[in-house]
Amino acid sequence: MNKEWVLEKTRQFVKGKLEGEGSGHDWWHIVRVSNNALNIANQTEGTDCFIVELGALLHDIADHKFGHTDEDRRRMISDLLIELEVSYEIIEEVIYIANHISFKGGTNKHKLSTIEAKIVQDADRLDAIGAIGLGRAFAYGGHINRPMYNPALNKETAKDIDGYTGNDTISHFYEKLLLLKDLMNTEIGAQKAQRRHDIMLEFLNHFYAEWNGEI
């Protein structure tokens, strides 16, 4: 099996599916997750970088946010990789990554069993925080008509389409983004996450000060 050929064909496939997508889950998100995953993998002993990159490239295919199921994702990934003559064992590893790394509104309690899945999850979560995570949060909020901030919102009763209790983007920081730092699987991922976490805290301090007319 020519691994680089498989990766290039997979890149072409994913780019064709996600290029121009407007919610923050576009082709460039995939590129960034792949880059971060490989950076972590190359510093983590005993990691199969081929599986990491395939998993990163395919982790958002048939995403549940857009009405797809785990079985839809399994079928799409299997069809692609069988055609590319990837082994059954590797296909199953990639499907495992794609079907188990999502945050799922904080309800995903699955304990990842492979280092490759842990690395891709870290890389995906890194792209949800920091400066890029800020941009993606508001892009996704606009995509689903979620208000930027609503200080009058009853956060005990409000539910948005992701199942979060807050129906504005600022609430999303507290219900997901600010939690990710402490959920990283790898030491390198945790180090990267801390820096990005600090950026979000600084942003929120400025946001509230501007909202209240203090600066």
N, C-alpha and C positions, 0 to 999 in steps of 0.2 A: 504494500500500500504506500503510495506517495503522499505522505502526510501534508506537505505544503500544497499540493494540488487539491487535496480534500478541503483544506482550510480556505483556499482561494475560492473554490466553488461555493463553499458555505458562506463566505463573505458576500459573494455576488447574490446568492439567494436571499440572505437576510436584508441586504441593502435594498433589493427589489421590493421586499415586503414593507420595510419601515421608513424608507427615505421620504422626507417631507411630512412625516407624522407630527402633529402639532401639540401633543400633550406632554412632551418631555421624555417620551419613550421611543425616540426616533433612532435613526441609524447612528448618529453621533454619540448618543448614550451608549450604544453597543460598543463603539470604538473605544470610548473612555473606560468602560467596564473591562474590556479586553486588555487594554494597556495596563490598568491597575492590577488586574488578576495576574498577568504575566510578570509584572514587577514583583508582586508578592511571591509568586510561585518560584521565580528564579532565586529567591532568598530563603526558600523553605525546602529543606532536605526531604528527599523521598517523594517528590511531587511529579506527576505525569503532566508536563506542560501541554501536550497535545490535547488531553482530555480537558484541562483547564480552559484552553482557548476555545475548543468546540463548545464547551458548556457556557462560556461567556458569550459567544456569538449567538447561541440559540436560546438563551435564558428567557427572553421576552417574546418568543414566537408564540402565537395563539394565547396571548395573555388573558388572564381571567377578568381583568378590568374592562375588557372589551367583549365580554360575554362568552369566552371560550372556556372549555373544561380541561382538566388534566388529560383526559382521553383524547381530546382534539390535539393537544400539544404532543402527546405520545405518537399519534398517528402521523402528524406532519413531520416531526423529527425522524421517525423511523423511515418514512417514505424517502426523505432526502438522503439519509445516510446509507440506507440499503442500496439506493441507486449509485452512490459513490463507493460502494463495496467496502464500507467500514464494517468491522467485525461486530457480531451480536453483543459481545461483552462490552465493547466501547459504547455502542448505541445505548445500552442499558444504563451505563454510567452517566451519559449525557442527559438522558431522560430523567434520571434520578435528580441531577442538579436542577434541571428546569422545573421540575414538579415539586421541589422541596425547599427552595431558598427564599421564597416570597415572605414578606412580613405579614401579609394577610390581616391587616388591622390589629396586629398584636395577638392573633389567635393561633398562629403557627407555633406549636410547642414541640415540633419534631426535632430531635437531636441528630444532626447530620453525622453520618458514619464515615465519610471519606474526606481526606484533606483537600481533594480537588473541589468538592462541593463547598467546604468551609471557605476556601479562598475565593471562589466566585461569589459567594454570599457576601463576604467582606467587601469585595470590589463593587458589587451592586449597591451595597449600603453606603459606601464611601461617596458614590455619585449622587446620593440623596441628601448629602449634608455639605457644609462648607459653602463657598461662593457659588459653585455650580448648583448645589442642592437648593440654595435660595431661589435661583432663577427657575429651576425646574418646579419647585413647589408652587410658585405663582403662575407659571405657565399651565400647570395641570389644574390649578384652581380656576383659572379663566376658562379652560377647556370644558369644565363641567359646571360652569356658572356659579362657582363658589365665591362669595364675597371675600375681599382681601382681609377685612377685619370687621367684626361686629361686637363691640363691647357690651351691647345690650342682650346678646344672645343667651338664652337659657341653656347652658351647656349640660344640664342634667337630663334634658329631654330631647334635645336636637340630635338627629341622626342623619348623616349624609350618605351618599351612595357607596362609600367605602366601609360604612359601619362605624365610623368614628363619632364620638359624642359632640364634637364641636363642628359647626357647619361653616367655619371660615378658615382661611389659610393659616392665620396666626395660631389658631388652636391646633392645627396639624403639627406645628413645631413641638408642642408639649405632649401630644399623643403619640408621636412617632419619632420625629427627627432628632429631638434632644435625648431620646432614649438609646439611639443606635450606638453611641460611643461605648456604652457598657455591654453591648451585645456582640462585639467583634470576637471572632474565633482565633485570630492569629496575633502574635505580638506586633508584627509589622503593620497589620491592619489597625490595631489599636493605637499605635503611634500616629499613623496618618489621621485617624478619626479624631484624636484629641485636638490636633491643629484645626481641623475643619469645625469641630464643635465650638472652639473658642471664637471662630469667625461668626458663627450663628448667634452666640451670646452677645457679641459686640453689636451685631446688626439689630437685635431685638431691643437693646438699650437705646440705640439711636431711633428706632422706629417709634417706641413709646414716647420719647422726648419730643420728636417731631409731631406726633399725633396730638400731644397735649400742648403744643405751641411753646415748648420750653427752649427749643433751638430753631 
